[in-house]
Amino acid sequence: MVRIYFLIVLYIAPLFSFSQQCGYDHYYLFAVNVHGKNSNEKIPNLKMYLTEENGKACTAEVLFQEKNNWNRRNDTLFFWDNKSISKNDGTVPLVRRKFYNIGDCYVVVFRMERAALKDPLKYPLYKLKIEAGENELNGNTFPEQYVNLPLNKSIWLCNNGILEKFRPVKPVETIEGKEFKIINITLDEHEQPDVAEENSNQNLKYILRPEFEKHTNPFAYNREEFTVKSVNIYAATTGKLEQQIDIRSNVIGFSETKYLLLETGDYYHRQIKVAKDFAVAIDAWRDTVFSVERKKKNFYLFDPEDKKYYLDSLLSKETDVYYYSPLKTMRRLEYKMTDTSKLINTYQLENKKWRLIDKREELFPAFKPKQKYMPAACITFNEKYHRLPIITAIGTNAKTIVKDSFLLYNNCEDAIKIISINSQTREFFSISKTLLPGQYTKLSFEGTINNSSIDFGINSYSCYLTLEDKTVLAFSIDIPKISNNSKVVYRNDASVDYMIIPRKDSRYSKVILTYPDGNIRAMGFAKDGDTSLKAGKWQFFEKGDWRMHEHVFSKEITMSALNQTLNFGNADFKIKVFENGLWTEKEHGTRTVYVTEATDSIVAFNDSLAYGFKLPYKDIPENCQVQFYLLKPGERTIKIGYYETPFKPISDNYSIILDYSKVKDRFKTTYQITDSIINSIQKQYPKIVIVNVSKNMKGISLEWMKGDEKNTLLTQLAEDRNISFVCQLFTITDKEALTYCNNGVYVELKGRDPELLKQAAFKIGFTDMQADMGNNRYWLTYKSKMIDERFFEAYHELTKIPWVLSAYLNTYHEPELETKTIETNH
């Protein structure tokens, strides 16, 4: 076991080292200094946040826990004072922490994909919004203010020495590789010379932003539809609107697809880096002859001399023009019809002329034969499933004959043959094996339903018809049936009104109510056969369309008491319920009770033991099971697994667990080595009494030693490097076998945020947490190798944490004889 554990450490170590990479791979920051007109001193306590080019606040979707439930919200990306922030109170996607080597400034962190910098439709444009307020340096008030933030002055979090407090190898750089400088912003000034950088290295300098006109389509369930209204062109470095192009498009897009109405490219292969040409779909229609979607686009080209976009007439006057990216050229499709065929011609633009490069022709068929349908496509029917009215078969030899049928119609001109009829009750179903054209054919059901040992059940019958094309048609019938012990109440016309089906050793019976035609109206449980005393969940069925709704009159709780092991048990007990200010004892043998909002408490008890609990009515399911240990009055408990378990620490009694990787003897077992250590300790402290922990394991009792001697000995044992753990002996469950454990605790987490568990556990003395196999399961390690009352109290506090579902001590139960010896290395 020692060697296996050592190997695991070797393999985990490199994995752990690998995980120490930067966690902010796609995150960047802006650093700004907002000051007055005649001073560079930073104005404190400004409320500022990051916005898009239209002034909309930038947000990040975060996950948070509220009342043990995980919820989502969008949080605004606010700037914070990097100098005064005292702790990290946020992580991705909402980063809020201190950064180093960037000076005294305001900071905001945002997420960005670098690929977006190559796409003018996705290139981000950011502004800083300063909300109106008072300048704390001079007392003057100022209005709200928007300032463009050039993206080329931002910093990538992972490629600079800003995450840790040490001197970087090289100066902090912007995303363009230039030396970082804080962006200086003058409060209440229109011109901000420091926010633009004319000598930017970035390739893309002109950004496209489409504007859409929104419509509501009342004929499509008020669906929101969008058409392109205009395209705005912004300067990437200054954020200023350089040009606006009005475009009237008839092509409809939706909220998820509207940006697909535009596309960009280098249409004439001019290799201009500062801007990209773009196209907008202005018309689209479905060509039913060629079964294709046709499009008309407007193409706009960037003029590098006057820095404007203009409509290109050559590309825009044709339909079905597109950019063929593999060859970086323009192509268009031409659709034509002749008397004998359909033609699709492909042209390629070369030297501003269209050249035919491909021709596809589809000839019309000379004769189109009449289509012959497969048999399965010819047959129609209104129903494939019937639920029949309830029947009774009460009595030893009682039986009832039930008849039903389905109608199948052959819509084709040819007869259809049925090659096989299959059913578990083949004799109940019959049908002609030939379905004549244009006629109905009846599938008949006639079955004998016999009495059975089940009081109430639903008999299901299915029939499978295999047609000549191997298609299988399935039909089924459900017949509710009452037998044996049921009490049936009939109407005057001899139809069943309702029935009561008793349950053994219970005052609650199943009740089934019916409609006059015999169909089930409702079913559920009632007390003492009185249908007005409904209990549990009832199902109510609507007549006609087979619909059902449910109503909960009370909730069902089934209880069982655990035995001496940690498994489910069947200890005997009685039950009493506190309801409406009174205690009511249930009949002997009752294990299931029905509770309502008036139920306050439940107590399970026998002659000497008891267990009481309250269940919040609104939070429990409609039926649940509760397991527990019956406890003595005032008995101490500790949570093991999911249950409060009897627990008793043994004062002054300890077991010693050695580190067998350090203490070795090839001629002794581990128990013999432990015995020798205990004997040597007893020689040093004669008042120690040796106790038997189990069949082979021995421990020590300090009850005859004085207090200072006990403390000296326990301190000596805790400081001994050859000893892994010193554990105070204890018993769990009513078995009262001596048990000991190490400082490991196994926890099952409720929820999906282990960081909350880690923070709470470390506050009460645990120092390490490792994930185990499975979902939400972790090992926690206590800080001390002395396992005593302090450890037990920390474990108890751990189990009270709301998001801890279950917990286990790493105990040693009845150790078996160890025959393996530990070899000595020579």
Secondary structure in CASP SS format (residue, H / E / C, confidence):
PFRMAT SS
TARGET T0000
AUTHOR 0000-0000-0000
METHOD secondary structure of the structure
MODEL  1
M C 1.00
V H 1.00
R H 1.00
I H 1.00
Y H 1.00
F H 1.00
L H 1.00
I H 1.00
V H 1.00
L H 1.00
Y H 1.00
I H 1.00
A H 1.00
P H 1.00
L H 1.00
F H 1.00
S H 1.00
F H 1.00
S C 1.00
Q C 1.00
Q C 1.00
C C 1.00
G C 1.00
Y C 1.00
D C 1.00
H C 1.00
Y E 1.00
Y E 1.00
L E 1.00
F E 1.00
A E 1.00
V E 1.00
N E 1.00
V E 1.00
H E 1.00
G C 1.00
K C 1.00
N C 1.00
S C 1.00
N C 1.00
E C 1.00
K E 1.00
I C 1.00
P C 1.00
N C 1.00
L C 1.00
K C 1.00
M E 1.00
Y E 1.00
L E 1.00
T E 1.00
E C 1.00
E C 1.00
N C 1.00
G C 1.00
K C 1.00
A E 1.00
C C 1.00
T E 1.00
A E 1.00
E E 1.00
V E 1.00
L E 1.00
F E 1.00
Q E 1.00
E E 1.00
K C 1.00
N C 1.00
N E 1.00
W E 1.00
N E 1.00
R E 1.00
R E 1.00
N E 1.00
D E 1.00
T E 1.00
L C 1.00
F E 1.00
F C 1.00
W E 1.00
D E 1.00
N C 1.00
K C 1.00
S C 1.00
I C 1.00
S C 1.00
K C 1.00
N C 1.00
D C 1.00
G E 1.00
T C 1.00
V C 1.00
P C 1.00
L C 1.00
V C 1.00
R E 1.00
R C 1.00
K C 1.00
F C 1.00
Y C 1.00
N C 1.00
I C 1.00
G C 1.00
D C 1.00
C C 1.00
Y E 1.00
V E 1.00
V E 1.00
V E 1.00
F E 1.00
R E 1.00
M C 1.00
E C 1.00
R H 1.00
A H 1.00
A H 1.00
L H 1.00
K H 1.00
D C 1.00
P C 1.00
L C 1.00
K C 1.00
Y C 1.00
P C 1.00
L C 1.00
Y E 1.00
K E 1.00
L E 1.00
K E 1.00
I E 1.00
E C 1.00
A C 1.00
G E 1.00
E E 1.00
N C 1.00
E C 1.00
L C 1.00
N C 1.00
G C 1.00
N C 1.00
T E 1.00
F E 1.00
P C 1.00
E C 1.00
Q E 1.00
Y E 1.00
V E 1.00
N E 1.00
L E 1.00
P C 1.00
L H 1.00
N H 1.00
K H 1.00
S C 1.00
I E 1.00
W E 1.00
L H 1.00
C H 1.00
N H 1.00
N C 1.00
G C 1.00
I C 1.00
L C 1.00
E C 1.00
K C 1.00
F C 1.00
R C 1.00
P C 1.00
V C 1.00
K C 1.00
P C 1.00
V C 1.00
E E 1.00
T C 1.00
I C 1.00
E C 1.00
G C 1.00
K C 1.00
E E 1.00
F C 1.00
K C 1.00
I C 1.00
I E 1.00
N E 1.00
I E 1.00
T E 1.00
L C 1.00
D C 1.00
E C 1.00
H C 1.00
E C 1.00
Q C 1.00
P H 1.00
D H 1.00
V H 1.00
A C 1.00
E C 1.00
E C 1.00
N C 1.00
S C 1.00
N C 1.00
Q C 1.00
N C 1.00
L C 1.00
K C 1.00
Y E 1.00
I E 1.00
L E 1.00
R E 1.00
P E 1.00
E E 1.00
F E 1.00
E E 1.00
K E 1.00
H E 1.00
T E 1.00
N E 1.00
P H 1.00
F H 1.00
A H 1.00
Y C 1.00
N C 1.00
R E 1.00
E E 1.00
E E 1.00
F E 1.00
T E 1.00
V E 1.00
K E 1.00
S E 1.00
V E 1.00
N E 1.00
I E 1.00
Y E 1.00
A E 1.00
A C 1.00
T C 1.00
T C 1.00
G C 1.00
K C 1.00
L E 1.00
E E 1.00
Q E 1.00
Q E 1.00
I E 1.00
D E 1.00
I C 1.00
R C 1.00
S C 1.00
N C 1.00
V C 1.00
I C 1.00
G E 1.00
F C 1.00
S C 1.00
E C 1.00
T C 1.00
K H 1.00
Y H 1.00
L H 1.00
L H 1.00
L E 1.00
E E 1.00
T E 1.00
G E 1.00
D C 1.00
Y C 1.00
Y C 1.00
H C 1.00
R C 1.00
Q C 1.00
I C 1.00
K C 1.00
V C 1.00
A C 1.00
K C 1.00
D E 1.00
F E 1.00
A E 1.00
V E 1.00
A E 1.00
I E 1.00
D E 1.00
A E 1.00
W E 1.00
R E 1.00
D E 1.00
T C 1.00
V C 1.00
F C 1.00
S C 1.00
V E 1.00
E E 1.00
R E 1.00
K E 1.00
K E 1.00
K E 1.00
N E 1.00
F E 1.00
Y E 1.00
L E 1.00
F E 1.00
D E 1.00
P C 1.00
E C 1.00
D C 1.00
K C 1.00
K E 1.00
Y E 1.00
Y E 1.00
L E 1.00
D C 1.00
S H 1.00
L H 1.00
L H 1.00
S H 1.00
K C 1.00
E C 1.00
T E 1.00
D C 1.00
V E 1.00
Y E 1.00
Y E 1.00
Y E 1.00
S C 1.00
P C 1.00
L C 1.00
K C 1.00
T E 1.00
M E 1.00
R E 1.00
R E 1.00
L E 1.00
E E 1.00
Y E 1.00
K E 1.00
M E 1.00
T C 1.00
D C 1.00
T C 1.00
S E 1.00
K E 1.00
L E 1.00
I E 1.00
N E 1.00
T E 1.00
Y E 1.00
Q E 1.00
L E 1.00
E E 1.00
N C 1.00
K C 1.00
K E 1.00
W E 1.00
R E 1.00
L E 1.00
I E 1.00
D E 1.00
K E 1.00
R E 1.00
E E 1.00
E E 1.00
L E 1.00
F C 1.00
P C 1.00
A C 1.00
F C 1.00
K C 1.00
P C 1.00
K C 1.00
Q C 1.00
K C 1.00
Y C 1.00
M C 1.00
P H 1.00
A H 1.00
A H 1.00
C H 1.00
I E 1.00
T E 1.00
F C 1.00
N C 1.00
E C 1.00
K C 1.00
Y E 1.00
H E 1.00
R E 1.00
L C 1.00
P C 1.00
I C 1.00
I E 1.00
T E 1.00
A E 1.00
I C 1.00
G C 1.00
T C 1.00
N C 1.00
A C 1.00
K E 1.00
T E 1.00
I E 1.00
V E 1.00
K E 1.00
D E 1.00
S E 1.00
F E 1.00
L E 1.00
L E 1.00
Y E 1.00
N E 1.00
N C 1.00
C C 1.00
E C 1.00
D C 1.00
A C 1.00
I E 1.00
K E 1.00
I E 1.00
I E 1.00
S E 1.00
I E 1.00
N E 1.00
S C 1.00
Q C 1.00
T C 1.00
R H 1.00
E H 1.00
F H 1.00
F E 1.00
S E 1.00
I C 1.00
S C 1.00
K C 1.00
T E 1.00
L E 1.00
L C 1.00
P C 1.00
G C 1.00
Q C 1.00
Y E 1.00
T E 1.00
K E 1.00
L E 1.00
S E 1.00
F E 1.00
E E 1.00
G E 1.00
T E 1.00
I E 1.00
N E 1.00
N C 1.00
S C 1.00
S C 1.00
I C 1.00
D C 1.00
F E 1.00
G E 1.00
I E 1.00
N E 1.00
S E 1.00
Y E 1.00
S E 1.00
C E 1.00
Y E 1.00
L E 1.00
T E 1.00
L E 1.00
E C 1.00
D C 1.00
K C 1.00
T C 1.00
V E 1.00
L E 1.00
A E 1.00
F E 1.00
S E 1.00
I E 1.00
D E 1.00
I E 1.00
P E 1.00
K E 1.00
I E 1.00
S E 1.00
N C 1.00
N C 1.00
S C 1.00
K E 1.00
V E 1.00
V E 1.00
Y E 1.00
R C 1.00
N C 1.00
D C 1.00
A C 1.00
S C 1.00
V E 1.00
D E 1.00
Y E 1.00
M E 1.00
I E 1.00
I E 1.00
P C 1.00
R C 1.00
K C 1.00
D C 1.00
S C 1.00
R C 1.00
Y E 1.00
S E 1.00
K E 1.00
V E 1.00
I E 1.00
L E 1.00
T E 1.00
Y C 1.00
P C 1.00
D C 1.00
G C 1.00
N C 1.00
I E 1.00
R E 1.00
A E 1.00
M E 1.00
G E 1.00
F E 1.00
A E 1.00
K E 1.00
D C 1.00
G C 1.00
D C 1.00
T C 1.00
S C 1.00
L C 1.00
K E 1.00
A E 1.00
G E 1.00
K E 1.00
W E 1.00
Q E 1.00
F E 1.00
F E 1.00
E C 1.00
K C 1.00
G C 1.00
D C 1.00
W C 1.00
R C 1.00
M E 1.00
H E 1.00
E E 1.00
H E 1.00
V E 1.00
F C 1.00
S C 1.00
K E 1.00
E E 1.00
I E 1.00
T E 1.00
M E 1.00
S E 1.00
A E 1.00
L C 1.00
N C 1.00
Q C 1.00
T C 1.00
L C 1.00
N C 1.00
F C 1.00
G C 1.00
N C 1.00
A E 1.00
D C 1.00
F C 1.00
K E 1.00
I E 1.00
K E 1.00
V E 1.00
F E 1.00
E E 1.00
N C 1.00
G C 1.00
L E 1.00
W E 1.00
T E 1.00
E E 1.00
K C 1.00
E C 1.00
H C 1.00
G C 1.00
T C 1.00
R C 1.00
T E 1.00
V E 1.00
Y E 1.00
V E 1.00
T C 1.00
E C 1.00
A C 1.00
T E 1.00
D E 1.00
S E 1.00
I E 1.00
V E 1.00
A E 1.00
F E 1.00
N C 1.00
D C 1.00
S C 1.00
L C 1.00
A E 1.00
Y E 1.00
G E 1.00
F E 1.00
K C 1.00
L C 1.00
P C 1.00
Y C 1.00
K C 1.00
D C 1.00
I C 1.00
P C 1.00
E C 1.00
N E 1.00
C E 1.00
Q E 1.00
V E 1.00
Q E 1.00
F E 1.00
Y C 1.00
L C 1.00
L E 1.00
K C 1.00
P C 1.00
G C 1.00
E C 1.00
R C 1.00
T E 1.00
I E 1.00
K E 1.00
I E 1.00
G E 1.00
Y C 1.00
Y E 1.00
E E 1.00
T E 1.00
P E 1.00
F E 1.00
K E 1.00
P E 1.00
I E 1.00
S E 1.00
D E 1.00
N E 1.00
Y E 1.00
S E 1.00
I E 1.00
I E 1.00
L E 1.00
D C 1.00
Y C 1.00
S C 1.00
K C 1.00
V C 1.00
K C 1.00
D C 1.00
R C 1.00
F C 1.00
K C 1.00
T C 1.00
T H 1.00
Y H 1.00
Q H 1.00
I H 1.00
T H 1.00
D H 1.00
S H 1.00
I H 1.00
I H 1.00
N H 1.00
S H 1.00
I H 1.00
Q H 1.00
K H 1.00
Q H 1.00
Y C 1.00
P C 1.00
K C 1.00
I C 1.00
V E 1.00
I E 1.00
V E 1.00
N E 1.00
V C 1.00
S C 1.00
K C 1.00
N C 1.00
M C 1.00
K E 1.00
G E 1.00
I E 1.00
S E 1.00
L C 1.00
E C 1.00
W C 1.00
M C 1.00
K C 1.00
G H 1.00
D H 1.00
E H 1.00
K H 1.00
N H 1.00
T H 1.00
L H 1.00
L H 1.00
T H 1.00
Q H 1.00
L H 1.00
A H 1.00
E H 1.00
D C 1.00
R C 1.00
N C 1.00
I E 1.00
S E 1.00
F E 1.00
V E 1.00
C E 1.00
Q E 1.00
L E 1.00
F E 1.00
T E 1.00
I E 1.00
T C 1.00
D C 1.00
K C 1.00
E C 1.00
A C 1.00
L C 1.00
T E 1.00
Y E 1.00
C E 1.00
N E 1.00
N E 1.00
G E 1.00
V E 1.00
Y E 1.00
V E 1.00
E E 1.00
L E 1.00
K C 1.00
G C 1.00
R C 1.00
D C 1.00
P H 1.00
E H 1.00
L H 1.00
L H 1.00
K H 1.00
Q H 1.00
A H 1.00
A H 1.00
F H 1.00
K H 1.00
I C 1.00
G C 1.00
F E 1.00
T E 1.00
D E 1.00
M E 1.00
Q E 1.00
A E 1.00
D C 1.00
M C 1.00
G C 1.00
N C 1.00
N C 1.00
R E 1.00
Y E 1.00
W E 1.00
L E 1.00
T E 1.00
Y E 1.00
K C 1.00
S C 1.00
K C 1.00
M E 1.00
I E 1.00
D C 1.00
E H 1.00
R H 1.00
F H 1.00
F H 1.00
E H 1.00
A H 1.00
Y H 1.00
H H 1.00
E H 1.00
L H 1.00
T H 1.00
K C 1.00
I C 1.00
P C 1.00
W C 1.00
V E 1.00
L E 1.00
S E 1.00
A E 1.00
Y E 1.00
L E 1.00
N E 1.00
T E 1.00
Y E 1.00
H C 1.00
E C 1.00
P C 1.00
E C 1.00
L C 1.00
E C 1.00
T C 1.00
K C 1.00
T C 1.00
I C 1.00
E C 1.00
T C 1.00
N C 1.00
H C 1.00
END
